[in-house]
Amino acid sequence: MREFNIYFVGICHIIVPFAVIILWHKRTNARYMPFIAGVLMIIALSFIRGAIRSTFDRSDLFLNLMKQILLTSVLEEVCRYIAFSHVLKNYDRREDSVMYGVGHGFMEEIGTAVMVFGLISEPERETIYTDAGGFLIGGFMAITAPLFHILLSAAIFYAVQSYKVKTVLPAAIAYHFFMNFLRICAPVPFDFILEYGSLAVLMIVVIRLYRKLPETDI
């Protein structure tokens, strides 16, 4: 059962992003380039983030952790803003923001899959993925992880298109920081309750913003 959980969760983290972009493309005719741009931009961002992290003072573990969470939140949301305002200026259909969101979170999904598969070689290590029923939790997280990036990408896209960057971008950074803080610092089960409760609220808000954007015919 342990190995089944591991394989199931790892495969889900790889398959879900591809399933989303294929189904979304078929349904909306959204273009693939924003997905590719999202992948490439997050890879480039990882080098910048690593260079900045290397300058941090690591003597205070908690302070260093907070700085890393804040750095990630700021860089990723600014990266989304740059993508929609400069790199993907010609990809101005609201459907394209979803494709970018999947690409933006794709490397994170691959990293999670690698981490999960690594549990096979560590039979003594136990996580939520290896518990009985862990495949259900892992499968659920494989869906909500790209959803997180899709929602924030759609929010930033809305901000760029409606000229509300000064309002939405800081809010997105704050929300990203809050979610990362919960994942690392909040005790179980409060982290799950707060994380997915706030994700549900974000989904409602972003759907309303998304619907305000005009539909574009190809």
C-alpha positions in Angstrom: 0.0 0.0 0.0 2.9 2.3 0.8 4.4 2.0 -2.6 1.0 2.3 -4.3 0.5 5.6 -2.5 3.9 6.9 -3.6 3.5 6.0 -7.2 0.0 7.3 -7.4 0.8 10.6 -5.9 4.0 11.1 -7.8 2.3 10.3 -11.1 -0.6 12.6 -10.3 1.8 15.5 -9.8 3.2 14.9 -13.3 0.0 14.1 -15.1 -2.3 16.8 -13.7 -0.6 19.8 -15.3 -0.5 18.2 -18.7 -4.2 17.1 -18.4 -5.1 20.7 -17.5 -3.4 22.4 -20.5 -4.7 19.8 -23.0 -8.3 20.0 -21.7 -8.2 23.7 -21.4 -6.8 24.1 -24.9 -9.5 21.9 -26.3 -12.2 23.7 -24.5 -11.1 27.3 -25.0 -8.5 27.2 -27.8 -6.1 28.8 -25.4 -2.5 28.9 -26.8 0.4 26.8 -25.5 3.0 29.6 -25.6 2.0 31.0 -22.2 2.5 27.6 -20.6 6.0 27.4 -22.1 6.8 31.0 -21.1 5.7 30.1 -17.5 8.0 27.2 -17.3 11.0 29.1 -18.7 10.4 32.2 -16.6 10.2 30.2 -13.4 13.4 28.3 -14.3 15.2 31.7 -14.8 13.7 33.0 -11.6 15.1 30.1 -9.6 18.6 31.3 -10.4 17.8 34.8 -9.3 16.2 33.5 -6.1 19.2 31.3 -5.4 21.6 34.1 -5.8 19.7 36.3 -3.4 19.2 33.6 -0.9 23.0 33.0 -0.8 23.4 36.5 0.7 21.1 35.8 3.7 22.4 35.6 7.2 21.5 32.1 8.4 22.4 32.6 12.1 18.7 33.1 13.0 16.8 30.2 11.5 13.3 31.6 11.9 14.2 35.0 10.5 16.0 33.4 7.6 12.9 31.3 6.9 10.7 34.4 6.9 13.0 36.2 4.5 13.0 33.2 2.2 9.2 33.0 2.2 8.9 36.7 1.6 11.5 36.6 -1.2 9.7 33.7 -2.9 6.3 35.5 -2.6 7.6 38.8 -4.1 9.7 37.3 -6.9 7.0 34.9 -8.1 4.2 37.6 -8.2 6.5 40.2 -9.8 7.4 37.4 -12.3 3.8 37.0 -13.2 3.4 40.7 -13.6 6.4 41.0 -15.9 5.1 38.0 -17.9 1.7 39.5 -18.6 2.8 43.2 -19.0 5.9 42.6 -21.1 6.7 39.1 -22.2 3.2 38.0 -23.2 1.8 41.3 -24.4 0.4 39.6 -27.5 -1.3 36.9 -25.5 -4.1 39.0 -24.1 -6.9 36.5 -24.0 -8.1 35.7 -20.4 -7.8 32.0 -21.3 -4.1 32.4 -21.8 -3.6 33.4 -18.2 -4.7 29.9 -17.1 -2.1 28.3 -19.4 0.6 30.5 -17.9 -0.5 29.6 -14.4 0.0 25.9 -15.1 3.4 26.6 -16.6 4.4 28.8 -13.7 3.8 26.0 -11.2 5.0 23.2 -13.4 8.5 22.9 -12.0 7.1 22.9 -8.5 4.9 19.9 -9.5 7.9 18.1 -11.0 9.9 18.8 -7.8 7.2 17.4 -5.7 6.9 14.3 -7.8 10.7 13.7 -7.5 10.5 14.2 -3.7 7.6 11.7 -3.5 9.3 9.1 -5.6 12.4 9.5 -3.4 10.4 8.1 -0.5 10.6 4.6 -2.2 14.4 4.5 -1.3 13.6 5.6 2.3 11.4 2.9 3.6 11.8 4.1 7.2 10.5 7.6 6.4 6.8 8.2 6.9 4.8 11.2 5.5 1.2 11.9 4.8 1.7 10.3 1.4 2.7 7.0 2.9 -0.1 6.7 5.4 -3.2 4.6 4.7 -5.4 6.7 2.4 -2.4 9.0 1.7 -3.0 8.6 -2.0 -6.3 10.5 -1.6 -4.6 13.5 0.2 -1.7 13.4 -2.3 -4.1 13.3 -5.3 -6.1 16.2 -3.9 -2.9 18.2 -3.4 -1.8 17.4 -6.9 -4.9 19.3 -8.1 -4.8 22.2 -5.7 -1.1 22.9 -6.2 -1.6 24.0 -9.9 -4.9 25.6 -9.0 -3.0 27.9 -6.6 -0.8 29.2 -9.4 -3.7 29.4 -11.9 -5.7 31.6 -9.6 -2.8 34.0 -8.8 -1.9 34.2 -12.5 -5.4 35.0 -13.5 -5.5 37.7 -10.7 -2.3 39.3 -12.0 -3.6 39.1 -15.6 -6.7 40.9 -14.5 -4.7 43.5 -12.8 -2.6 44.2 -15.9 -5.6 44.3 -18.2 -7.7 46.5 -15.9 -4.8 48.7 -14.8 -5.2 47.7 -11.1 -1.6 46.5 -10.6 -1.0 48.8 -7.6 -3.9 47.1 -5.8 -3.8 43.5 -6.9 -0.1 42.9 -7.0 0.5 43.7 -3.3 -2.5 41.6 -2.4 -1.2 38.7 -4.4 2.2 38.9 -2.7 0.6 39.0 0.8 -1.6 36.0 0.0 1.3 34.1 -1.4 3.3 34.8 1.7 0.4 33.8 3.9 0.0 30.5 2.2 3.7 29.6 2.3 3.8 30.6 6.0 0.9 28.3 6.7 2.5 25.3 4.9 5.7 25.7 6.9 4.7 27.1 10.3 1.0 26.2 11.0 0.3 23.0 13.0 -1.7 20.2 11.6 -4.7 20.2 11.0 -5.0 24.0 11.1 -2.7 24.4 8.2 -5.0 22.3 5.9 -8.1 24.1 7.2 -6.7 27.6 6.8 -4.9 26.8 3.5 -7.7 25.3 1.7 -10.3 27.5 3.2 -8.4 30.6 2.0 -7.9 28.9 -1.4 -11.6 28.5 -1.8 -12.1 32.2 -1.0 -9.5 33.1 -3.5 -11.1 31.0 -6.1 -14.5 32.7 -5.7 -12.8 36.2 -5.9 -10.7 35.3 -9.0 -13.6 33.7 -10.8 -15.6 37.0 -10.4 -12.6 39.0 -11.6 -12.0 36.6 -14.5 -15.6 37.0 -15.6 -15.2 40.7 -15.7 -12.6 40.4 -18.5 -14.0 40.4 -22.0 -14.3 37.2 -24.0 -12.0 37.2 -27.0 -12.8 35.3 -30.2 -10.0 33.7 -32.2 
